[in-house]
């Protein structure tokens, strides 16, 4: 019984040490989810179309400069 417990503990330790560290995971997620929006002052946003809750359509190109 002692041998089985030690063996299972050894397996858990080995598999636990082979994974990526938390810092690597967060850096990887941050590089994958960078927005493609330019947030600098004076920049022009990309045109988009959205449906409002009342069913009408909003087009940002129609409201440019307002």
Secondary structure, 3 states (H helix, E strand, C coil): CHHHHHHHHHHHHHHHHCCCCHHHHHHHHHHHCCCCCCCCCCCCCCCCEEECCCCCEEECCCCCCC
